[in-house]
């Protein structure tokens, strides 16, 4: 019979293992462009306005991390915005919205990424791959681009929601682009040890 210490160490190690996220399906946005998954790369062609993929089925609601790599292929707006669960709601990490350089969370207390405290500016070079990582706990949503932390938002007691419109079609987990072509690869997640 394994000792309690061995069990605790094994559980911690298991919680650190990244697991691939698969099973993506076309998101039926009005005017959507073509999306496809080939050789582990998700490609989103420009839509009028949005194109996306969604992964249906269960996914953690808190205490998890998700990471991926993405590139803007062409266009000037968001190219790999990620919608993800936060407790009983959902939120979107906007990657280069509102003209191409705004990053933030939509929405917090009813305010979009362009208008809340998570708004930051980031210049995305076309055809360059960026590494994104997102962490969701009961108290915070944090995000990094290429290991630089760009978001550290306290969420306890706040309203977390999706932007009005069709972004709800991306729930529970999905990527979207807006009038822009983007590619996403190496999508993985892991549970976090509970605090």
C-alpha angles and dihedrals in degrees: 000000000000118000122248090246091054091049092050092050091047092049092050091049091049091051089057096056114109114223125201118248111222139156098079118176132191113270110229098226115164106264093008121174126222120296126187142168116219129164091348095308122115111211122197116193118204114283132197085267112329140021124183153151127228131198108214123201135057122334131167115277097204142358097048142110128216126192135184144156122239141175135194105235097185139335134057111262140060113328106176109017110170123217112199142168122269109181107299092343138056137234137189129231101214113213111199103338133161095043100341111293110067119104122182148103125294113231133012118158088346094305121121124229090264091059108033133078094266092068112120134159123241128172109224115199115218114252094012118122116229127195114228127190127183128189124195123191134156090267108032148025112211130182138187135193114202089344093306111121110232102165132041104162123173108220106173108127093004131117112252116190146144124266114264116269132040099334087101086073087070093063136144091021126344150138125228140181129200118219084323138101116235140167129211130191143165095036108181138157139192135190117244126225109261113254 
